[in-house]
Amino acid sequence: MVRFASNWYYKGFKKKLVNEVGREDADAIWREALGIYEKLLSASPDIRNHKGFMVMPAVALFKALDSRSLDARRMLGEYGASMGKKFAGIVHFFTSLPGASKSIWKKVGPTMERNSSPQKGYRRRIVSEPPDMYGVDILSCPYHELAKQYDAEGAVMCICDMDKEYMKGFKYIRYERTTAVSEGAECCDYRLRFDPEKK
C-alpha cells in the first residue's frame, strides 16, 4: 500500500481529484483506491514488480472512480497527458544539448528493439528502419494486457497518453502515433523520423 501512496507518478493525481470532485470526495476515492490496491497486492504480491508498479495503482484508481460513475478513462487519460507534457519539456531540454539528438537517432533502432521486445511482453511488427524512418506497430502491449486482466482496460490511458505526449519533446526527432491498442485499434503505430527542421 505504501508504494501506491508514494509512487512518484501518481502523487499528482490526488490534486486532480480535489479539483474535480472536492476534497471530501477526493479523500474517499483515494482511500478506496488504496484499499483496492492492497487487496490486489495481497492476492498477487509479485504484481507490483516492473509493469505492475505503473499499472496497478491506475487499476485501483480506475475501479474507485468507476464505482462512483465518474469517467475514469478520461480522468486518467488527462492526467497521463499532463504528465507527458511535463516530461516532454525535460526531454526537449536534454535533446537540445549539442549532438544529443543525432546520438539518440543513431541508437533509435536498438533502443526501440530493446524496449518493445517480445522478451518484455510485446507483440510487434517492424514496418521500417533508419535511416529514413523507424516504424513499429505494437500489436499487443503488456501494460494494456495487465489492465485488461483486472477488468480495468481504461486504466492504461494514464500511461498511453503520457507516452504520446512525452515523445513529442525530442528535438530533431519527429514522432507520430495515430492509433493505439488501448483505443480499440489493431496496433499502436509508432513512427519516428529524424527531422533537422523540428524544434
VOGU-3710 file (C-alpha; in Angstrom, 3 decimals, decimal comma):
1> mvrfasnwyy> 0,000/0,000/0,000  2,820/2,377/0,807  4,262/2,041/-2,698  0,995/3,263/-4,199  0,837/6,227/-1,824  4,451/7,161/-2,595  4,518/6,211/-6,297  6,114/9,280/-7,899  3,921/9,074/-10,986  0,548/9,127/-9,220
11> kgfkkklvne> 1,219/11,667/-6,474  -0,259/14,493/-8,549  -3,486/12,628/-9,306  -4,845/13,458/-5,849  -4,723/17,168/-6,745  -6,668/16,483/-9,948  -9,267/14,618/-7,908  -9,646/17,509/-5,468  -10,095/19,944/-8,370  -12,766/17,763/-9,979
21> vgredadaiw> -14,801/16,427/-7,053  -13,746/18,389/-3,969  -11,562/17,479/-1,007  -14,009/15,210/0,836  -14,889/13,033/-2,155  -11,265/13,022/-3,327  -10,131/11,716/0,073  -12,802/8,994/-0,033  -11,840/7,934/-3,570  -8,154/7,877/-2,646
31> realgiyekl> -8,837/5,716/0,422  -10,933/3,317/-1,648  -8,233/3,092/-4,307  -5,625/2,339/-1,632  -7,858/-0,416/-0,264  -8,345/-1,915/-3,728  -4,622/-1,763/-4,367  -3,878/-3,510/-1,074  -6,322/-6,321/-1,898  -4,828/-6,768/-5,364
41> lsaspdirnh> -1,336/-6,990/-3,907  -2,454/-9,421/-1,213  -3,804/-11,715/-3,917  -0,673/-11,389/-6,096  2,273/-9,897/-4,157  4,668/-10,065/-7,113  2,336/-7,992/-9,307  3,943/-4,756/-8,065  7,152/-5,575/-9,919  8,048/-3,934/-13,241
51> kgfmvmpava> 4,877/-3,202/-15,220  2,650/-3,697/-12,208  4,355/-0,770/-10,480  2,893/1,538/-13,136  -0,334/-0,293/-13,959  -1,727/-1,483/-10,624  -2,158/1,951/-8,999  -4,028/3,012/-12,157  -6,219/-0,104/-11,952  -7,074/0,698/-8,329
61> lfkaldsrsl> -7,857/4,340/-9,153  -9,898/3,302/-12,186  -12,031/0,966/-10,093  -12,550/3,532/-7,324  -13,565/6,207/-9,843  -15,748/3,832/-11,811  -17,592/2,729/-8,658  -18,798/6,339/-8,337  -19,787/6,514/-12,021  -17,014/9,010/-12,739
71> darrmlgeyg> -15,332/8,994/-16,158  -12,238/7,111/-15,019  -10,858/6,636/-18,520  -10,999/10,369/-19,254  -9,585/11,409/-15,886  -6,655/9,005/-16,039  -6,006/9,875/-19,689  -5,966/13,614/-18,965  -3,620/13,071/-16,059  -1,295/10,956/-18,198
81> asmgkkfagi> -1,269/13,630/-20,917  -0,412/16,352/-18,391  2,440/14,263/-17,001  3,635/13,555/-20,546  3,796/17,284/-21,316  5,983/17,815/-18,260  8,293/15,010/-19,342  8,363/16,412/-22,891  9,909/19,608/-21,550  12,652/17,628/-19,818
91> vhfftslpga> 13,252/15,536/-22,953  13,429/18,681/-25,075  15,982/20,271/-22,761  18,324/17,291/-22,878  17,927/16,661/-26,597  18,735/20,325/-27,261  22,257/19,749/-25,993  24,778/19,699/-28,880  24,838/16,359/-30,650  22,273/14,719/-28,328
101> sksiwkkvgp> 19,517/14,183/-30,914  21,880/12,801/-33,547  23,330/10,404/-30,984  19,838/9,261/-29,942  18,791/8,807/-33,562  21,800/6,589/-34,266  20,636/4,310/-31,454  16,888/4,501/-32,111  16,703/1,065/-33,743  18,442/-0,887/-30,967
111> tmernsspqk> 16,654/1,173/-28,286  13,196/0,501/-29,719  14,170/-3,108/-30,349  15,075/-3,495/-26,685  12,108/-1,560/-25,259  9,423/-3,263/-27,338  10,869/-6,757/-27,449  8,869/-9,976/-27,094  11,008/-10,688/-24,013  9,317/-7,691/-22,385
121> gyrrrivsep> 5,866/-8,943/-23,309  5,212/-7,065/-26,547  3,963/-8,381/-29,870  5,089/-6,155/-32,705  5,607/-5,725/-36,411  8,626/-3,760/-37,679  7,467/-1,546/-40,541  10,651/0,339/-41,429  14,112/1,051/-40,075  16,506/4,022/-40,154
131> pdmygvdils> 17,963/5,997/-41,759  14,634/7,172/-43,240  12,172/6,201/-40,531  11,839/3,836/-37,644  8,350/2,366/-37,679  6,919/-0,306/-35,436  3,356/-1,456/-34,937  2,773/-2,622/-31,378  0,130/-5,328/-31,696  -0,041/-6,180/-28,007
141> cpyhelakqy> 1,250/-4,184/-25,030  1,939/-5,771/-21,625  0,653/-2,692/-19,761  -2,648/-2,902/-21,617  -2,880/-6,666/-21,171  -2,292/-6,376/-17,429  -5,044/-3,765/-17,036  -7,412/-5,988/-19,047  -6,762/-8,888/-16,668  -8,302/-6,794/-13,907
151> daegavmcic> -11,271/-5,606/-15,977  -9,895/-2,059/-15,994  -8,735/-1,627/-19,584  -9,213/2,159/-19,479  -6,739/2,454/-16,600  -3,829/2,157/-19,009  -4,721/5,537/-20,560  -2,648/7,265/-17,879  0,407/5,523/-19,358  -0,655/5,527/-23,010
161> dmdkeymkgf> -1,484/9,261/-23,115  1,678/10,121/-21,179  3,725/8,229/-23,755  2,016/10,029/-26,624  2,876/13,444/-25,189  6,397/12,989/-23,890  7,646/11,544/-27,182  6,844/14,893/-28,815  9,588/16,513/-26,749  12,533/15,216/-28,783
171> kyiryertta> 14,330/17,942/-30,695  15,006/16,965/-34,320  13,147/13,676/-33,952  9,597/13,749/-35,236  7,235/11,334/-33,509  3,810/10,249/-34,751  1,278/7,819/-33,379  -2,222/7,883/-34,834  -3,672/4,661/-33,395  -3,497/2,776/-30,109
181> vsegaeccdy> -4,454/-0,704/-28,943  -5,877/0,919/-25,795  -8,339/2,805/-28,020  -9,514/-0,341/-29,791  -7,190/-0,194/-32,810  -5,243/-3,138/-34,203  -1,951/-1,568/-33,124  -0,067/1,402/-31,731  1,616/2,769/-34,864  4,898/4,331/-33,727
191> rlrfdpekk> 6,705/6,316/-36,417  9,928/8,212/-35,745  11,880/10,294/-38,257  14,966/12,446/-37,942  13,982/15,985/-38,948  16,544/18,795/-38,532  13,706/21,306/-39,002  11,778/20,115/-35,954  12,429/22,308/-32,949
//
